[in-house]
Structures are given as C-alpha cells and as structure tokens.
C-alpha cells in the first residue's frame, strides 16, 4: 500500500463523538491519575488522608510498570486500592492503529475521549530509541510546509494525553523489544506547538524526567518550538530540557512566509531569546536549529550564508531536514546534491551540521507528515485551499 493510501485509510477511520453532557449524566467522571506529577499526586493523596509515600508507590506502578489496574498494585493497601477504584482511573489514549515501517519505525494513531485522534512515532536506532510526542490536536500555527498545520486546530492535550503517549509506547515496546529502556529519548516534535500548551507540556516533561516515572536525562528530553518567545523565556525558569528551534530560514522575509509566527517574533528577537535560554548552560550544550530543505525556496547558497550569519553568535547545531511530501503540498524536496552544498557552506562557516535521515516515510511517520484526525475549529483546511487556488 502506498503511503498516500495509508494516510487516506487513517483519515477515513470512523470516530464517534459522544456528547460530554450525556456521558456525565450516566456516570460521574473519574480523576485520571495520568494527569498528576509526583508532587500533585502526593498532594492529592495527602488531602485524602493518605501517607505521602503512597504517591511514589503509585507513580512507579503507573509509569515504570505501565499498570492500569489497581488490583495489580500488590504493595498498595487494599483499602487504598478500593478507594482509588471508586473515584480514579488510569486511562491513556486508545490505540486505533499501530503501523510498523520497513525501517522499524512505529506510528500509533491514538483516539482521545472526545473523538479526536493524534499520532505518535517511535524511531529505533542502534544506540537509542526516540519517541516523537504530540502536544496539541492539530496545530494552532500555520507553517506552510507541515501536514499537521493543514489539518487545523482543535484543542490542547491534557497531561494525561501527552504522557499517555509515552505510557502506550513503553507498554507496547517493552515486551516487543525485550528492553526495559526501549525509549531513551523523547522529543516534543509531534502534532502541535508545545509552548502554546505550556503548563500541560511542562508537567508531562516533569514525569519524563522523574526517576520514579520514566527517568530520562534532561539532555534526552527535547522541546521543539517555532519560537513563542514569552513562553520560551518562561520555559528556562520552569524546567531544564533540551531545545530545538524550527527556524527554516535565515531572513525575516522568507521566514514570515514559511513560519508565520515570525511576524510577531522576528529572527533578531528570537535569537536574543535563544541566548537568554542558554545563559548558565554548560558550554557543550547547544540549541538544535531545524531547517527543512525546500527545493528552490530556502536552499540556495545565499540562503546558507544568511543562516550562517544569523547563527554566528548562537551556541547551536543545525539539523538539515529533507522535506517529506504530503498530499496536495506545493513544495518539493531539495536534491541530495543541493543539500550537500548547503551543508558544506554552513560547515565552512564553523557550524556543526547534521542531515537528518528520513525514517518511517512509507507509513507517513516522517517529520512534518503527522496528521491524525482533527475536529478542526480553525477552518485551516479551507484557508489552505483558498491560498493554493490563488497561487
């Protein structure tokens, strides 16, 4: 089956959305414990008259053992288990489809309680396993080269829906791979702009870093942003994780077209925010600058020189990303020869440059291809159709 047919198959999945009011009328809504960081779970239990150490027990059962049945939590008192069963639950997004690529990449289509669907991708390599996690249903930004942006925007994901993606992947991959550490890295690079869902994303990342949950190193959790400057400044004070910036152009005129949020936070303002973010960081730490290679759009020698000039004082490394086509896009991928020439110019200017290897392309799991199924409130699809008709 071709990748486009696969994508269409996903889009045609019938999703029934129940009325939230009808659902509430049937049964009281239970509290999802996936929504709690360790601290919030401790506070929750103490308010119920429980000892604080019970939170650590529960966090380990939920996130380390991926258990969702309280009866299986053998070192938790029977009384607490019974109490939790009455008022709480451990509910991750529902797996609708699990596709495996020829290169070992996994892509999960996950259905949320309201009928929206999101996508999560796992990329295995010899020395690591990277999980690409979504933060929103669709995306509130409209980067023109991104399939997710074309789907429009519905809402932010909850903490449970964000960390639930990690939970689902770990529960699936652990028995499949035979490794307790199948997921070594998490990148907030899936559907959505993470900094526009700030609080929930930060809480989810706290669980990723928590030694009693997923225990990932701060250098192995990466947040990717298009450049929401106020939230980027706030991020530095809230949590210590790695940063990737979706740059894609070295001048404002071009970036305004490719990444429209640049009109609000232009490159100079964004680079100043990057320097603030890196204050006090170890000298070896760098921001990853993501640069999708679009044929005849942003891949000329001049574009490379502009990018080198923009980054000359920024502790960074450049990740060149061959564009991954999706249906109805007007963009094309730069040739390998052009990408190599672009890379050589950046390297000669003293920058560290990598060219990303495309993974999972046969199941539409490559960078920029995630689409899910979005009950769009932004009418983005209509917007894109009008633009392309005019051009």
Helices and strands as residue ranges (DSSP letters): H 3-11, H 20-26, E 31-32, G 33-35, H 38-47, H 53-59, I 60-64, G 70-72, H 78-87, E 88-89, E 94-100, E 106-111, E 117-124, E 129-132, E 136-138, H 147-150, E 153-156, H 159-177, E 185-188, G 194-197, H 198-209, G 218-220, E 221-225, H 229-238, E 242-246, H 252-258, G 260-263, H 267-278, E 287-293, H 301-310, E 316-322, H 336-348, E 352-356, G 361-363, H 380-390
